[in-house]
Amino acid sequence: MTNQTMEEMNTQMSSNTRRGLLVLNCVILAIGNCAGPLVMRLYFVRGGKRIWFSSWLETAGWPFIFIPLIIIYMRRRSKKGSNAELFFMKPRLFVGSVVIGILTGLDNYLYAYGVAKLPVSTSALIIASQLAFTAVFAYFLVKMKFTSYSVNAVFLLSIGAGVLALHTSSDRPANESSKEYYLGFFMTIAAAVLYAFILPLIELIYMKAKQAITYTLVLEMQMVVCFFATIFCTVGMLVNNDFQAIPREAKEYELGEAKYYLVVVLSGMIWQCFFLGELGVVFSASSLVSGIVIAVLLPVTEILAVIFFAEKFQAEKGVSLALSLWGFVSYFYGEIQDNKRKKNPTPETQLLQTPNP
């Protein structure tokens, strides 16, 4: 298959249009990345207790992905008529997406459990350590080479998580046992590790897909991933009798029944903003820019958590935040330097890359 879909998206797209699209997707990503954890935490602090239900909401908004897919299909159909393909995904990529979806469902549960037990400012810092784990898994799965910058980032992010682990009792929410808090802490670490495994696994699936990866195909894959992640969490909800408990929980919600359902709907929509914004930034710029945007938003999430939930921001969180940002800067600076070397190779590098006659 050719890159016809990508060409359709890029046809007659001026540089101003591309910059506008990038800005728009950065805003969408910022909304999802910052508001997602806050709305999820709001559900729990005001009386919500269903962890499986909360994890289900992270991907339950998958039907919204139909909107850009339908728009792209209509554009494609206007040019190719009835010969326009409805879907591009082949069986190999579909099976890979199903596996990723099931893993994502498990990761959603681990993350939701952590958010239910930990302050947002703490869970956000722990999740930030996933970059370190991503580097390790990428080394084994897609043979990504370690550099001095990535090793430094892994070290700094690990130290940052360790600082939090040594001072966990100081920000334990009221009416929560130490056992629940520590379990939430380690569940969040597990969520970071699993998501760090999922990211290079997706890259590996792309490499083994045996078809061109276009923006439309990425959207299709995201829809399948979210659908099966939702199915996974639906099974958990059925076993835990969450569907029967939701009406009762809504009536007992501190903010009222109407606002309970508003929080639920907003949660599903906002998490899809994260997925769609992330994909859009990658399409409009690069995965590096997407990673930088998410890294920059970490302190924003910290500040919002302190403002809206009056969370304590102790010295150890400040140290952990500084180490995390230092690790991000080190990692992405190394990526920038590596990209420069690839674009402007030295004579020695060119000589090494020249094939022997």
C-alpha positions in Angstrom: 0.0 0.0 0.0 1.3 3.5 -0.8 1.2 6.6 1.4 -2.0 7.8 -0.4 -3.7 8.7 2.9 -0.9 10.8 4.1 -0.7 12.5 0.8 -4.5 13.3 1.1 -3.9 14.9 4.5 -0.9 16.9 3.2 -2.2 18.0 -0.1 -2.1 21.8 -0.5 -1.4 22.2 3.2 0.5 25.4 3.7 3.1 25.9 6.4 0.7 28.2 8.2 -2.0 25.6 8.2 0.4 23.0 9.5 1.5 25.3 12.3 -2.1 26.0 13.2 -2.8 22.3 13.3 0.2 21.8 15.5 -0.9 24.5 18.0 -4.5 23.1 18.0 -3.2 19.6 18.8 -0.9 20.9 21.5 -3.9 22.5 23.2 -5.9 19.3 22.9 -3.0 17.3 24.3 -2.5 19.8 27.2 -6.2 19.5 28.1 -6.1 15.7 28.2 -2.7 15.4 29.9 -3.5 18.0 32.7 -7.2 17.6 33.2 -7.4 13.8 32.9 -5.8 13.0 36.3 -7.6 15.9 38.0 -11.1 14.8 36.9 -10.3 11.2 37.8 -9.1 12.3 41.3 -12.2 14.5 41.6 -14.3 11.3 41.1 -12.6 9.6 44.0 -12.3 12.4 46.5 -16.0 13.3 46.3 -17.3 9.8 47.0 -16.5 7.6 44.0 -15.1 4.2 44.9 -15.3 2.1 41.7 -11.7 1.6 40.4 -12.7 -0.6 37.6 -15.3 1.9 36.5 -12.7 4.7 36.6 -10.3 2.7 34.5 -13.1 1.9 32.1 -13.7 5.7 31.6 -10.1 6.2 30.4 -10.9 4.5 27.0 -14.7 4.4 27.0 -14.7 7.5 24.8 -13.3 5.6 21.9 -16.3 6.3 19.7 -15.1 9.9 19.4 -12.3 8.6 17.2 -15.0 7.9 14.6 -15.3 11.7 14.0 -11.9 12.3 12.5 -12.0 8.9 10.7 -15.4 9.8 9.1 -14.0 13.2 8.0 -10.9 11.6 6.5 -13.0 9.0 4.7 -15.4 11.6 3.3 -12.4 13.5 1.8 -11.0 10.3 0.4 -14.4 9.3 -1.1 -14.8 12.7 -2.7 -11.6 12.1 -4.6 -11.8 8.3 -5.3 -15.6 7.8 -5.3 -16.9 4.3 -4.5 -13.4 2.8 -4.9 -12.3 4.5 -1.6 -11.2 2.0 1.0 -13.2 2.0 4.2 -10.4 0.6 6.4 -6.7 0.2 5.9 -5.8 -2.0 8.8 -4.6 -5.5 7.9 -5.0 -8.7 10.1 -1.4 -8.6 11.4 -1.8 -5.0 12.7 -5.3 -5.8 14.0 -4.0 -8.7 16.1 -1.2 -6.5 17.4 -3.7 -3.8 18.3 -5.8 -6.3 20.2 -2.8 -7.3 22.3 -1.9 -3.7 23.0 -5.6 -3.0 23.9 -5.7 -5.7 26.5 -2.4 -4.5 28.0 -3.7 -0.9 28.0 -6.8 -2.1 29.9 -4.6 -3.6 32.6 -2.5 -0.5 32.7 -5.6 1.7 33.1 -6.6 -0.3 36.1 -3.2 0.0 37.7 -3.2 3.7 37.1 -6.7 4.3 38.3 -5.9 2.4 41.5 -2.9 4.7 42.1 -5.0 7.8 41.5 -7.6 6.6 43.9 -5.1 6.3 46.7 -2.4 8.9 46.0 -2.5 12.7 45.6 -2.4 13.8 41.9 0.9 15.6 42.5 2.5 12.4 43.8 1.1 10.0 41.1 2.1 12.4 38.3 5.7 12.4 39.5 5.7 8.6 39.7 4.3 8.3 36.2 7.0 10.6 35.0 9.5 7.9 35.7 8.1 5.9 32.8 10.7 7.5 30.5 13.4 5.7 32.2 11.6 2.3 31.8 10.8 3.1 28.2 14.5 3.5 27.4 15.2 0.1 28.9 12.4 -1.7 27.1 13.2 0.1 23.8 16.7 -1.2 24.1 15.6 -4.8 24.2 12.5 -4.6 21.9 13.6 -2.2 19.1 17.3 -2.1 19.7 17.4 1.5 20.7 21.0 2.5 21.6 21.8 4.0 25.0 23.6 7.3 25.1 25.2 9.2 27.9 22.1 11.5 27.9 19.6 8.6 28.1 21.6 6.9 30.9 21.7 10.2 32.8 17.9 10.6 32.3 17.3 7.0 33.6 19.4 7.7 36.7 17.8 11.0 37.5 14.2 9.7 37.1 15.0 6.7 39.2 16.4 8.9 41.9 13.4 11.2 41.7 11.0 8.2 42.3 13.3 7.0 45.1 13.0 10.4 46.9 9.3 10.1 46.9 9.4 6.5 48.1 11.5 7.5 51.2 9.0 10.2 52.2 5.7 8.7 51.4 4.0 9.0 54.8 4.0 12.8 54.8 1.3 13.2 52.1 -0.9 10.3 52.9 -4.6 11.4 52.6 -6.7 11.4 55.7 -8.8 8.3 56.5 -6.5 6.1 54.4 -4.3 3.3 55.9 -0.6 3.0 55.3 -1.2 -0.3 53.6 -3.6 1.3 51.0 -1.2 4.2 50.4 1.8 1.9 49.8 -0.3 -0.4 47.6 -1.4 2.7 45.5 2.2 3.8 45.3 3.5 0.5 43.9 0.4 0.1 41.7 1.3 3.5 40.1 4.9 2.3 39.6 3.6 -0.8 37.9 1.4 1.3 35.7 4.5 3.4 34.7 6.5 0.2 33.9 3.7 -1.4 31.9 3.0 1.7 29.9 6.8 2.0 29.3 6.7 -1.5 27.9 3.6 -0.7 25.7 5.2 2.2 23.9 8.2 0.4 22.3 5.9 -2.6 21.7 3.7 -0.4 19.6 6.9 0.7 17.7 7.8 -2.9 17.2 4.3 -3.7 15.8 4.7 -0.8 13.4 8.0 -2.3 12.2 6.4 -5.7 11.7 3.2 -4.5 10.2 4.2 -5.0 6.6 2.2 -2.0 5.5 2.7 1.8 5.3 1.8 3.5 8.6 -0.3 6.6 7.9 -2.2 9.0 10.1 -5.5 7.3 9.2 -4.0 3.9 10.1 -2.8 5.2 13.5 -6.3 6.5 14.2 -7.7 3.1 13.3 -5.2 1.3 15.5 -6.0 3.7 18.4 -9.7 3.0 18.0 -9.1 -0.8 18.2 -6.7 -0.4 21.2 -9.3 1.7 23.1 -12.1 -0.6 22.2 -10.4 -3.8 23.5 -9.1 -1.9 26.6 -12.7 -0.9 27.3 -13.8 -4.6 26.8 -11.1 -5.7 29.3 -12.3 -3.2 31.9 -15.9 -4.0 31.2 -15.2 -7.6 32.3 -13.7 -6.3 35.5 -16.8 -4.1 36.1 -19.1 -7.1 35.6 -17.1 -9.2 38.1 -17.0 -6.4 40.6 -20.8 -5.6 40.1 -19.9 -2.0 39.2 -22.9 -1.5 36.8 -25.3 -2.2 39.6 -23.5 0.1 42.0 -23.2 3.1 39.7 -26.8 4.4 40.3 -26.5 4.1 44.0 -23.1 5.8 44.0 -24.4 8.6 41.9 -27.2 9.3 44.4 -24.7 9.4 47.3 -22.1 11.5 45.4 -21.1 14.6 47.4 -21.6 17.0 44.5 -25.0 15.6 43.6 -26.3 13.0 41.1 -26.2 15.3 38.1 -22.6 16.4 38.7 -21.6 12.8 39.2 -22.7 11.9 35.6 -21.1 15.1 34.4 -17.7 14.1 35.9 -18.1 10.6 34.3 -18.8 12.0 30.9 -16.0 14.6 31.1 -13.6 12.0 32.2 -14.3 9.9 29.1 -14.0 12.9 26.8 -10.9 14.4 28.3 -8.9 11.1 28.2 -9.7 10.9 24.5 -8.3 14.4 24.1 -5.1 13.1 25.4 -5.0 10.3 22.8 -6.1 12.4 19.9 -3.8 15.3 20.9 -0.8 13.0 21.2 -1.5 11.5 17.8 -2.1 14.9 16.2 1.2 16.4 17.5 3.1 13.3 16.2 1.4 13.8 12.8 1.9 17.6 12.7 5.5 17.6 14.0 7.2 14.5 15.5 7.1 12.1 18.4 9.9 14.1 20.0 7.8 17.2 20.0 4.9 15.2 21.6 7.2 13.9 24.3 8.5 17.5 25.0 5.0 18.8 25.3 4.1 16.1 27.8 7.3 16.7 29.8 6.7 20.5 29.9 3.1 19.9 31.2 4.3 17.9 34.3 4.8 21.0 36.5 1.4 22.4 35.2 -0.3 19.2 36.5 1.6 19.6 39.8 0.4 23.3 40.2 -3.2 22.5 39.3 -3.3 19.6 41.9 -2.1 22.0 44.6 -4.7 24.7 43.6 -7.8 22.5 43.1 -7.2 19.8 45.8 -5.1 21.8 48.2 -2.5 19.1 48.1 0.7 19.5 50.1 3.8 20.2 48.0 6.6 19.2 50.4 10.3 19.7 49.8 10.8 16.1 48.6 8.2 16.7 45.8 10.1 19.8 44.7 13.3 17.7 44.6 11.6 14.9 42.7 10.1 17.4 40.2 13.5 19.1 39.7 15.2 15.7 39.1 12.4 14.7 36.7 12.6 17.9 34.7 16.4 17.5 34.6 16.0 14.0 33.4 13.6 15.1 30.6 15.9 17.8 29.5 18.8 15.5 29.4 16.9 12.8 27.4 15.5 15.2 24.8 18.7 17.2 24.5 20.4 13.9 23.6 17.6 13.1 21.1 18.1 16.6 19.4 21.9 16.1 19.2 21.4 12.6 17.7 19.0 14.0 15.1 21.5 16.7 14.2 24.2 14.1 13.7 21.9 12.0 11.5 21.0 15.1 9.3 24.6 16.4 9.2 26.9 13.4 9.4 30.7 14.0 9.8 33.1 12.8 7.0 34.1 10.0 9.4 30.5 8.9 9.8 29.8 9.0 6.1 32.9 6.9 5.5 31.7 4.3 7.9 28.2 4.2 6.3 29.7 3.8 2.8 29.1 0.2 1.7 32.1 -1.8 0.5 32.3 -2.5 -3.2 
